[in-house]
Each structure stands twice: as structure tokens, then as C-alpha cells.
Amino acid sequence: MSGKIKVTLERSIIGSTQPQRLTVRALGLKKRGSSHVLPDRAEIRGMIYKVRHLLKVEDIAGA
């Protein structure tokens, strides 16, 4: 699991629970449409899984 992944906040966090909001913030996402490149690690994947209904995830090849 080496490499990088790009996560984009596709849906608003309005109506989400507080833990989901904190998870989105911990991923480095603030507004709808914002993106962040993160290392592809198990703990990051777990955070993404928790809020997967709000995100778009892309693998970055060669990174």
C-alpha cells in the first residue's frame, strides 16, 4: 500500500454527525469541492471508509 490517493469532498457535511465532520476535517477537507492528496496508508483508508458517502477517491499513479 504505497503511493498516494487524492480525496475530494463531493457532498456537503451539513446533516452529518459530529464524528463524520471531524473525520472530514482531519482528512484536510474544508469546503465542498476541496481536494487533498494523502499517503495511501491503512489509517487514512479507515477514515475514508467512515465518510465514503461524502467523498470521491482517486489513486495517483506514479506518486
N, C-alpha and C positions, 0 to 999 in steps of 0.2 A: 504494500500500500504506500508506495512513494509517489510523489508528484503533487500536483496542485488541483484544486477544484474552485470553480467560480460559482458563488451563490448570489442570487438576485431575489430581492423581496418583490414578489409579484402581486400579493394581496395585502390589503391594509391590516394592521394589527388591532383596529377597532373591533371590539367584541371578543377579542382573545382574552384568555385568562392571564393573570399576572405572571405565572411562571413562563408562559409562552412569550409574553412581551420581553421578559428578562433574557430569555434564550435568544430571541431575535437580536436584541441589543448586544449580547455577548458575542454574536457572530459578526458584529461590526456593521449592522444594517440599521439605518435610521428611518428613512422615508421609503415609501413605495417606489419601486424602480431603482433603488440603490443597489450596488453590487460590491462584492468584496472577494478577493482571491485569498484562499486559505490553504494550509497544508492538508493533504489527504491523510488524516490520522483517525484512529478509532473514536477518540473523544469528540472530534469535530463531526464525524459521521453520526454519532449518537445524538448530538444537538440538532443536526439537520433532520434526523428521523423524527424528533419530537415536534418539529414545526413544519414538516414536509408539505402540508396542505397550503402553506403560505409562500413557499419558495420554488424557484427554478434552479436546478443544479446542473452544471456542465463540467465535464472533465477537460482539463487543459493539457493537450498533448505536448510532449517535449519540454515540460516545465519541471 
